[in-house]
Amino acid sequence: MTPVQAALLADGRWKPWEYALWLLALASPWLLSSHALIINEIAIVALFALSLDLILGYTGIVSLGHAAFFGMGAYTAALLAKWVTPDPLLGLLAGVAVATLLGLLCSFTIQRGSDLTRLMVTLGVGLILLELANKLDWLTGGADGLQGVVMGPLLGRFEFDLAGRVSAWYSLSVCLVFFLLARRLVQSPFGATLMAVRDNRLRAMSIGIPVTARLTTVYTIAAGVAGAAGSLLAQTSGFASLELFAFDRSADVMLLLVIGGTGWLYGGIFGAIVFKVMQDLLSAVTPQYWLFWMGLFLVVLMLVGRERLLRPWTWLGKARS
């Protein structure tokens, strides 16, 4: 076994705290039943952040239009439930498939150019889709959104309840499945080549790594994961709106990675927990000024440093290797 293979194998082993984290997460809708709705939201935005980290943290592709895939997955799942079948799993698969196809088509736009070019291109794709959703009001509901989305029982047995417990378990389970797939991806030789592309694209090309193919593949996969997150939001909320394509959605998921850290899969998860909990607490205390306090937190985080301010999470991030 080569040293690289040994390092990848060691990094792939689960740590005790990881088992505890996921067991606690899956038990949280039962332990914190009154907060099941926010747990559901955390699971969805964590999955969305995970998708962005695949291209930003592991490949170095900067994007401000990642909400395009999130919104496409949401509208696909909502339309399927409204006009074809209310089965949640079929809607989820359809949302992932359509978002993946869109990601494949859009991947050709990020092959060349600087980071600024990619920012503008990805932002432009998101704005185009937002305007299309607005103009095709006969299909999407336009500015009013797609309302009246009613889902059938999960697995034919579990009805979505108003308390949100079934929704939370559903979203957490899907998040775990995609986390395992993403973990397998980034800790494989393929994942190592992605990090080589991120660190130095010219050097990666010089040693024979097919950079263009790698960028296309990871961008397509990340789009599918983002589509899964969007599908979950539409299915558990029963609503899809233009806001899903908005720049704010892409900016928010970028903030999650700023808080939790890029280049390790738990960064988006921890960032989602901090962001949603702070949003819930601050909006309850100061509904009009919670964005001010959130902005102040981000400024302090950048000035003081994540390692000092979030020391326990930093230790977990180092423990992953």
N, C-alpha and C positions, 0 to 999 in steps of 0.2 A: 504494500500500500504506500502510495506516494505521500509526502508531507501535506500536499494540498488536499488530497482525499481524506487524510486523517483529520485535518482541520475542519473540513466540511462536515465530516461525520460527528465530530465532537460538538460543533455548533448546532447540529441538528437534534441533539439529545434534549429532551424536555427537562427543565429544572423543576424542583419541587414547588416553587412559588407559582409556576405557570399552571400546574394542575390545580392548585388552590384558587388561583384567580378565576379560571374558567368554571370550576365547580361553584364558586360563590356567585359568578355572573348568572349561571343557569338557575341557581336557587333564588336569585334576587326577586323575581316576580312573585314568588311565594313568601319570602321573608319580608319584602317591602311591597306588599300588595297594593297599598294606597298610592305608591309611586310607580306603578307598572307603566303608565303612559310615558313618563320621562325616561324610564329604562328602555322602552321601545325606541324612543327618539335617539338615545345614546347609541344603541346598537346600530341604528341605521346610519347615523353620521360617522360612527367609527368605521363601518364598512366603506363608506364613501371616502373617508380619509385614507384608508388602506389602499384603495384603488389609485389615489393620487400619489401615494408614497412609492408605488411600484415604478412610476415614471419619473418622479421628481427625486426621491431619495436614493433609488437604486440605479437609475439610468441618467439622471441629470437633465431631463426634459422639463422645462418650465412651461406651465400652462395656466392661463387665466380663463379658459373656456371649458373646464372639465364638467361644468354643470350641463353642457349639451348632452352628454351621455346619460347623466342622472335624469334629466327631464325626458329624454327619449324613452328610457326604460319605464318611467312613471306613466307616461301617456300610453305606451304600448300595453302595459298591464291593465290600465284603467279602461281603455277601449275594448280590450279582449273581454274583460269582465262585464262590460256594459252591453256588448253586442254579440258575443260569441258564447263564452262559458265563464261562470263565476269561480271556477276551480283555481285556488291560489297558486298551486305549484305549476300549473300550465301557464298562468299569467306570468309567474316569475321566470320560467324558461323562455317565454316569448320576449319578455323585456330584456333578458340577457342576450338573446339571439339578435334582436334588432340593434341594441346598443353596440354589440360586438361588430356587426356589419358596418355600422356607422363609423366605429373606431378604425376599422380596416380602411375605409374610404378616406378618412381624415388623416391617417398615418402618413400618407404620401405628401401632406402639406408641411410636415415637420422634419423632412429628411435633410434639408439644407438650410443655411442661414444661421444667424446668431440667436442668442437667447431672446433678444428684443424682437426679432422677427417671429419667433415662435409665440411669444406673448401676444403679439398683434394678430397672428393667424388664428390661434386658438380662441382668442376673444372674439374675433370676427365670426367664426363658426357658431359660437354660442349665440351671438346677436342675430345671425341669420335664422337660426332655428326658432328663436324667440319670436321674431317677426312673422315667420311662417305659421307658427302656432296661433298667433294673434289674427292673421288674415284668414286662416282656414277655420273660421268660427263654426261652420256647419259640421265640422268634424270634432274640433277640440273645445268648442264652447267659447273660444276667443278670450276676451278679458274677463268674462264671468267664470271661466274655468270649466272643467269637466266634472259635473256634479252627479250625485245619485249613483255612485259606484258601490254596489253591494256585493260582498264576497260570500261565497259558499263556505261550508264547514271545511276546516283544514283536515286533510286526509279522510274526508267524508264523515268525521266524528266530532271534531272540536269546533264549536261555534265561536265566532269572534264576539267577545263580551264587551260591554261598555267600559268596564274597569280596565281593560287593556292587557289582562294577564296572558291570554292566548296570543295576542299580537306580540307581546314582549318575548315570550318563549319562541315564537316563530322567527322573529327577527334575530334573536340571539343565536338560534340554531343555524340559521343561514349565514350569519356573520362568522360563526365558528367554522363552518364547512369551507367558506372562502378563505378564511385565515389559514387553515390547514393546507389548502391548495397553494396559496401564496407563499407560505413558509417552505413548502416543498420546492417551489419554483426558485426562490431566491437562494436557497441553500444547495442547489444543484450546480453542476458545471455551467449550465446555461446562465444561472444567476451570477456566477463569478465573471462570466464574460460581460454581463450587463454592467457590473461595477467597473470593469476595465474600460468599457466605453465611456462611462461617467467620468472616470479619472483622467483619461487621455484618449480622445477618439483617434488621433493620428497614430499613436503608438499601438492601439488596438487593431487598427487597419494594417499596420506594418507587420504584425505577427499573425495575420491571417484570419482575424475575427470578421465575419460578414456583418459589418456595422449596420448597413441599411436593413438587412433582414432582421437583425436583433431589435432595432428601433420599431420596425413595423409590427413585429410579434408582440413586444411588451406593451406597445400603445393599444393594440387591439385587445389584448387581455385586460388591461386596465379599464378600457371602455366597457367591457362586458361586466366587470365587477361593479363599476359605477352604475351601470344599468340595473344590476340586481338591487343596489341600495335604493334607486329611484322606484323600482317596482314595489319594494317593501313599503315605502312611504305611501304610495298611492293606494295600495291594498289595505294598509292598516288605518289610514285616515279617511278612505272613501272619497278622495278628492284629488284632482290634479289641476294645477294652475300655471299661468305663465311665469310665476315667480320661480318655478323650478329651473328655468333656463337662465335666470337673471345673473348678472355679474356678481351680485351679493352672495349668491350661493357658492360660486367658485372662490370668492374671497374668504368666506367663512371657513371652508374646508382647508384653505391655505393657512389660516390662523390656527387650526387644530394641530397642524404639523409644526408650526412655529412654537406652540406650547409644548407639545409632546416630543418633538424631535423627528428629524428625517433619517432615513437609512436604517431604521429598524421597525419591524411591523407593529410593535406595541406603542410606538410613538403616536400614531393616529388614534389608537384606542384610549390611551391616557389623556391625550389632548381633548378627545370628545367628552370624556368624563368631566374634566375640569371646566371646559367651555360650557357644557349644558347645565352643570350644577351651578356654576357661577351665574349663568344667565337666569336660571330659575330663582335663585336666592336674591340676586340684585334687582331683578324686575319686580319681585314681591316687596322689597324694601323701598326702592326708589324707581317706580315704573317709568318716570320721565327721564331719568339720568343714568340708567344702568349701563348704557353704552360708554358714558364718560368713565365709569369705574372699570369697565372692561378694558378700555383703551389705556387707562393708567396702569393697570396690571401688566399689559403687554409692554409698555414702556419700561416699567421696572424690571420685567423679565429680561428684556434685551440689555439694559444697563448693568444689572447685577449679574446676570448670567444664569442660564438654566441649571447649571451644575450646583450653584449655591442655593438658588431659590427652591428647586425641586430635587434636593439631594437624594431622597429615597428612590425616586424614579431613575435618577442618574445611575445609582448603584445597580438597579435592575437592568438598565441598559447595558452597563459594562458586564454584568453577570451573564448576559446572553452568550458571550464568547468564552 
